[in-house]
Each structure stands twice: as C-alpha cells, then as structure tokens.
C-alpha cells in the first residue's frame, strides 16, 4: 500500500488493508508490551526479512499506529512504540487469540470411525 492510497470505507476491509499479510499482526503483538528496537523485533519474529519489517513499520508509522524514536547516541538507537491508536489493537488481538484457542485440534483421519 502506498502512502497516498485511499483506505476502503468498510471497516473490515480497512483493517485488512492496514494489517495485511502474516507479519503485520505479529509485529503489533511484539510491540504491545512496550517499545522495541528493530533488532529485537527481528529476533522475536524468526523468518521475517529486514525489508518486510522495515516496510511494515513505515506503513504503521504513516497511519499513526507506531512511532519511531531515534536517539542521538553512538551507536544510534531507534525504538518503535505503539501509539494510542496502535494500543487499540490490544483488544482485537486478544479477541483473535481467544477465538483461535477455542478451535479444537483436528482429529487425525486414522482415528475417525
């Protein structure tokens, strides 16, 4: 999604446009406890590429979901933190987790009679 792309009018479609792909909600999940550095996010999300993480964080920053703070230190330190808008996703992710955990594991086909 580009910076000047319009978001859909439908709330569900808007949510999916902002949090599309497998990494978006996981990045938010990792930021819920508090600010994290880029390297901490990469470590917490095995398999995510630096490009994808950077892209998602920039998108979140564009839409006011995340703030990026660069500290004038040597070596440079940058932290990402959820804004109050981003914090609003806590209830959404909690509801998703609760719903997902209510789904029973599938019964292996060999044991079905």
DRENTOR-164521 format. One line per 10 residues: number of its first residue (from 1); their letters; for each residue z, y, x of N, C-alpha, C. Coordinates in nm, 3 decimals. Each point is the difference from the previous one (the first is absolute). Layout:
NUM> a> Z,Y,X,Z,Y,X,Z,Y,X | ...
//
This chain:
1> xxxxxxxxxx> 0.000,-0.117,0.085,0.000,0.117,-0.085,0.000,0.123,0.089 | -0.089,0.093,-0.027,-0.006,0.121,0.081,0.098,0.103,-0.052 | 0.023,0.098,0.085,0.100,0.103,-0.031,-0.034,0.073,-0.130 | -0.130,0.027,-0.026,-0.034,0.075,-0.121,-0.041,-0.089,-0.116 | 0.023,-0.129,0.009,-0.031,-0.089,-0.111,0.093,0.027,-0.117 | -0.057,-0.002,-0.118,0.081,0.020,-0.120,0.070,-0.131,-0.035 | 0.121,0.014,-0.047,0.074,-0.118,-0.043,-0.034,-0.028,-0.146 | 0.001,-0.126,-0.040,-0.028,-0.035,-0.140,0.102,0.061,-0.095 | -0.040,0.016,-0.125,0.090,0.054,-0.102,0.100,-0.105,-0.049 | -0.038,-0.125,0.002,0.087,-0.109,-0.045,0.110,-0.021,0.104
11> xxxxxxxxxx> 0.125,-0.007,-0.045,0.114,-0.015,0.090,-0.006,-0.126,0.085 | -0.038,-0.113,-0.060,-0.007,-0.125,0.075,-0.112,0.008,0.103 | -0.114,0.052,-0.038,-0.113,0.014,0.092,0.036,0.097,0.113 | 0.074,0.105,-0.032,0.043,0.097,0.100,0.094,-0.067,0.100 | 0.096,-0.078,-0.051,0.092,-0.074,0.086,-0.077,-0.090,0.095 | -0.096,-0.077,-0.055,-0.078,-0.093,0.081,-0.088,0.072,0.102 | -0.049,0.119,-0.033,-0.080,0.077,0.094,0.085,0.048,0.118 | 0.123,0.038,-0.028,0.089,0.049,0.106,0.062,-0.113,0.081 | 0.028,-0.111,-0.064,0.067,-0.111,0.068,-0.089,-0.123,0.004 | -0.128,0.022,0.032,-0.094,-0.111,0.003,0.013,-0.081,0.129
21> xxxxxxxxxx> -0.043,-0.122,-0.007,0.003,-0.086,0.118,0.135,-0.066,0.020 | 0.001,-0.101,0.085,0.123,-0.078,0.018,0.109,0.072,0.078 | -0.034,0.102,0.077,0.100,0.061,0.088,0.074,0.117,-0.062 | -0.059,0.066,-0.096,0.057,0.125,-0.050,0.144,-0.016,-0.052 | 0.021,-0.094,-0.089,0.135,-0.017,-0.054,0.097,-0.052,0.105 | -0.050,-0.077,0.096,0.087,-0.050,0.106,0.044,0.113,0.094 | -0.088,0.096,0.025,0.037,0.117,0.079,0.109,0.077,-0.072 | -0.018,0.022,-0.129,0.103,0.070,-0.079,0.131,-0.077,0.007 | -0.007,-0.132,-0.018,0.121,-0.083,0.008,0.073,0.022,0.131 | -0.072,0.008,0.109,0.062,0.018,0.132,0.060,0.140,0.017
31> xxxxxxxxxx> -0.050,0.096,-0.075,0.052,0.137,0.010,0.116,0.027,-0.097 | 0.022,-0.089,-0.095,0.108,0.022,-0.098,0.138,0.015,0.064 | 0.036,-0.077,0.103,0.133,0.016,0.058,0.020,0.132,0.077 | -0.110,0.062,0.041,0.012,0.125,0.075,-0.117,0.019,0.094 | 0.003,0.107,0.079,-0.113,0.031,0.087,-0.026,-0.110,0.103 | -0.128,-0.017,0.032,-0.041,-0.102,0.098,-0.106,0.060,0.090 | -0.002,-0.048,0.122,-0.104,0.038,0.095,-0.120,-0.092,-0.021 | -0.116,0.046,0.046,-0.123,-0.077,-0.013,0.018,-0.140,0.056 | 0.057,-0.009,0.121,0.017,-0.131,0.064,0.093,-0.090,-0.080 | 0.100,0.057,-0.065,0.092,-0.079,-0.083,-0.073,-0.055,-0.122
41> xxxxxxxxxx> -0.087,0.082,-0.058,-0.078,-0.046,-0.115,-0.096,-0.113,0.042 | -0.065,0.016,0.113,-0.091,-0.106,0.049,0.074,-0.129,0.024 | 0.119,0.010,0.057,0.079,-0.120,0.028,0.046,-0.068,-0.129 | 0.032,0.081,-0.101,0.048,-0.055,-0.127,-0.112,-0.058,-0.085 | -0.124,0.033,0.034,-0.116,-0.044,-0.078,-0.098,-0.076,0.089 | 0.036,-0.122,0.041,-0.090,-0.077,0.087,-0.137,-0.016,-0.064 | -0.102,0.024,0.080,-0.136,-0.015,-0.050,-0.068,0.130,-0.038 | 0.075,0.106,-0.019,-0.062,0.128,-0.035,-0.060,0.061,0.126 | -0.121,0.053,-0.014,-0.063,0.063,0.116,0.050,0.144,0.012 | 0.000,0.055,0.121,0.039,0.141,0.016,-0.087,0.092,-0.085
51> xxxxxxxxxx> -0.129,-0.032,-0.010,-0.091,0.083,-0.081,0.042,0.002,-0.147 | 0.029,-0.118,-0.054,0.040,-0.009,-0.141,0.131,0.072,-0.023 | 0.098,-0.019,0.087,0.128,0.067,-0.016,-0.016,0.151,0.006 | -0.076,0.048,0.097,-0.025,0.144,0.012,-0.069,0.054,-0.125 | -0.100,-0.073,-0.047,-0.076,0.042,-0.117,0.090,0.010,-0.124 | 0.082,-0.101,-0.022,0.090,0.000,-0.116,0.102,0.112,0.010 | 0.058,0.018,0.118,0.100,0.106,0.016,-0.062,0.137,-0.023 | -0.121,0.021,0.047,-0.069,0.128,-0.023,-0.027,0.021,-0.148 | -0.044,-0.106,-0.067,-0.026,0.009,-0.144,0.129,0.036,-0.074 | 0.109,-0.069,0.033,0.128,0.028,-0.064,0.045,0.143,0.027
61> xxxxxxxxxx> -0.026,0.048,0.121,0.036,0.137,0.034,-0.082,0.100,-0.082 | -0.128,-0.029,-0.015,-0.090,0.087,-0.078,0.050,0.016,-0.144 | 0.049,-0.108,-0.059,0.043,0.004,-0.139,0.150,0.026,-0.017 | 0.069,0.033,0.109,0.140,0.039,-0.011,0.097,-0.115,-0.019 | -0.040,-0.120,0.041,0.086,-0.117,-0.014,0.086,-0.019,0.125 | -0.055,0.043,0.115,0.066,-0.015,0.130,-0.007,0.132,0.075 | 0.103,0.028,0.079,-0.006,0.112,0.094,-0.001,-0.055,0.141 | -0.067,0.071,0.086,-0.010,-0.036,0.143,0.070,0.110,0.077 | 0.097,-0.037,0.082,0.071,0.097,0.082,-0.019,-0.035,0.146 | -0.058,0.094,0.075,-0.019,-0.018,0.144,0.109,0.081,0.071
71> xxxxxxxxxx> 0.075,-0.067,0.084,0.108,0.065,0.074,-0.051,0.040,0.139 | 0.030,0.123,0.043,-0.048,0.047,0.131,0.083,-0.059,0.114 | -0.019,-0.127,0.024,0.074,-0.071,0.104,-0.099,-0.068,0.094 | 0.051,-0.042,0.113,-0.080,-0.080,0.092,0.074,-0.130,0.023 | -0.057,-0.114,-0.035,-0.131,-0.013,-0.065,0.006,0.047,-0.145 | -0.117,0.036,-0.055,-0.004,0.049,-0.138,0.056,-0.103,-0.098 | 0.065,0.050,-0.102,0.055,-0.088,-0.104,-0.050,0.051,-0.134 | -0.054,-0.091,-0.079,-0.049,0.034,-0.135,0.067,-0.094,-0.097 | 0.052,0.055,-0.109,0.061,-0.081,-0.105,-0.069,0.024,-0.133 | -0.004,-0.106,-0.079,-0.055,0.007,-0.135,0.113,-0.025,-0.096
81> xxxxxxxxxx> 0.001,0.076,-0.109,0.107,-0.010,-0.098,-0.061,0.020,-0.139 | 0.054,-0.072,-0.096,-0.044,0.020,-0.139,0.050,0.135,-0.051 | -0.084,0.067,-0.075,0.042,0.122,-0.069,0.072,-0.043,-0.129 | 0.047,0.096,-0.076,0.063,-0.037,-0.128,-0.102,-0.068,-0.092 | -0.125,0.042,0.009,-0.106,-0.066,-0.077,-0.014,-0.146,0.046 | 0.000,-0.023,0.129,-0.008,-0.135,0.054,0.122,-0.083,-0.035 | 0.117,0.063,0.001,0.124,-0.070,-0.038,-0.007,-0.051,-0.143 | -0.079,0.068,-0.084,-0.018,-0.043,-0.137,-0.063,-0.138,-0.012 | -0.059,-0.049,0.108,-0.059,-0.132,-0.001,0.104,-0.111,0.013 | 0.123,0.035,0.033,0.106,-0.101,0.015,0.015,-0.084,-0.127
91> xxxxxxxxxx> 0.010,0.065,-0.114,0.015,-0.073,-0.127,-0.122,-0.087,-0.030 | -0.118,0.051,0.034,-0.124,-0.075,-0.022,0.000,-0.127,0.085 | 0.032,0.014,0.129,0.001,-0.117,0.088,0.111,-0.097,-0.037 | 0.116,0.052,-0.042,0.108,-0.088,-0.046,-0.044,-0.080,-0.122 | -0.068,0.067,-0.094,-0.048,-0.068,-0.120,-0.105,-0.105,0.035 | -0.089,0.033,0.094,-0.102,-0.097,0.044,0.067,-0.123,0.062 | 0.101,0.024,0.084,0.068,-0.111,0.067,0.074,-0.088,-0.100 | 0.068,0.063,-0.096,0.073,-0.075,-0.102,-0.096,-0.086,-0.081 | -0.110,0.060,-0.042,-0.098,-0.075,-0.079,-0.056,-0.116,0.081 | -0.039,0.027,0.126,-0.061,-0.104,0.083,0.095,-0.116,0.026
101> xxxxxxxxxx> 0.129,0.029,0.016,0.097,-0.107,0.026,0.029,-0.082,-0.126 | -0.042,0.048,-0.117,0.020,-0.076,-0.123,-0.109,-0.107,-0.019 | -0.103,0.006,0.080,-0.110,-0.096,-0.009,0.041,-0.126,0.076 | 0.002,-0.115,-0.067,0.039,-0.122,0.072,-0.107,-0.042,0.099 | 0.044,-0.070,0.104,-0.095,-0.058,0.095,-0.085,-0.102,-0.074 | -0.126,-0.013,0.036,-0.084,-0.100,-0.068,0.048,-0.141,0.032 | -0.016,-0.085,-0.097,0.034,-0.141,0.018,-0.119,-0.066,0.067 | 0.022,-0.073,0.109,-0.114,-0.068,0.066,-0.071,-0.093,-0.098 | -0.132,-0.006,0.008,-0.081,-0.081,-0.094,0.040,-0.146,0.002 | 0.045,-0.054,0.112,0.034,-0.141,0.009,0.122,-0.036,-0.085
111> xxx> 0.086,0.098,-0.031,0.120,-0.031,-0.077,-0.017,0.027,-0.149 | -0.111,0.061,-0.039,-0.023,0.028,-0.142,-0.044,-0.129,-0.068 | 0.062,-0.032,-0.114,-0.030,-0.125,-0.069,-0.079,0.026,-0.124
//
